[in-house]
């Protein structure tokens, strides 16, 4: 028995058909559903495959309830496919960068309308990383029951197949390069849009704090009217099992490689404030339900996603060098710690 159709998956597969001559796509895993049937998890790439060029990864749909995250990534991919028909500047840009997309990491959870995957595991609490300090009860990850939110999975068990797929794609496409970025699109935290970077499992600064501060600087200079709060996740709360902490720590074992994983946390409380009836819908707590607000959200984050691809292309122009690193590091400590 086939599982119910997912509108986001249908939209993604339509884009793959439109861009079949320019996109490379593969199914990295197939997620079984409790009542039978499989959902594919797609990984899509375009741009220069050479390991000598930088790369950017775009991820969405990690939490099944937060459909807007997948929709933001799908909208950006659709924009690129359409622009490839006429935009010679984009063609030139793609000679100098590799773009990697996993728009729907957790299709099973999306079909079920749950934060977790079909096994009841929260994919952002499932990596083998333990918090060094006290985490908020339950929210920081729990092993009491898969029937409760933020379940980490059984102790000692391998990561869920969706997380294994993300790790395989990041390892092969991003960590093989001297410089790479990623952004994972979520929703549901507060009334401000936030861009988080590691760590989530400890309050100490990351090794590439100067690079993160330099990235923030060029973004603020280029988008002076932006509304993002850019900060380490640890300023808000700590958590066990954060997947991006795990992958960042893996990247730190590679000498002379810089990997900066970001999380876009779209503030869904603003949508609820403007339409309080959304509180009575489980999807409404995490997604804009009114069409014009959804379109506005899809538009406003395209600038950020496009900025990341351009920043990766020009990383040699803004990354700190031996002369500027200490200044960037000091500024970052003042801003965030």
Secondary structure as GFF3:
##gff-version 3
##sequence-region A 1 337
A	DSSP	alpha_helix	7	18	.	.	.	ID=ss1
A	DSSP	beta_strand	24	32	.	.	.	ID=ss2
A	DSSP	beta_strand	38	47	.	.	.	ID=ss3
A	DSSP	beta_strand	54	60	.	.	.	ID=ss4
A	DSSP	alpha_helix	67	83	.	.	.	ID=ss5
A	DSSP	alpha_helix	88	94	.	.	.	ID=ss6
A	DSSP	beta_strand	97	102	.	.	.	ID=ss7
A	DSSP	alpha_helix	107	112	.	.	.	ID=ss8
A	DSSP	three_ten_helix	123	125	.	.	.	ID=ss9
A	DSSP	alpha_helix	161	169	.	.	.	ID=ss10
A	DSSP	pi_helix	170	174	.	.	.	ID=ss11
A	DSSP	beta_strand	179	187	.	.	.	ID=ss12
A	DSSP	beta_strand	193	197	.	.	.	ID=ss13
A	DSSP	alpha_helix	209	222	.	.	.	ID=ss14
A	DSSP	beta_strand	228	232	.	.	.	ID=ss15
A	DSSP	three_ten_helix	233	235	.	.	.	ID=ss16
A	DSSP	alpha_helix	243	251	.	.	.	ID=ss17
A	DSSP	beta_strand	258	266	.	.	.	ID=ss18
A	DSSP	alpha_helix	269	274	.	.	.	ID=ss19
A	DSSP	three_ten_helix	276	280	.	.	.	ID=ss20
A	DSSP	three_ten_helix	283	285	.	.	.	ID=ss21
A	DSSP	alpha_helix	291	300	.	.	.	ID=ss22
A	DSSP	alpha_helix	302	313	.	.	.	ID=ss23
A	DSSP	alpha_helix	315	318	.	.	.	ID=ss24
A	DSSP	alpha_helix	325	336	.	.	.	ID=ss25
###
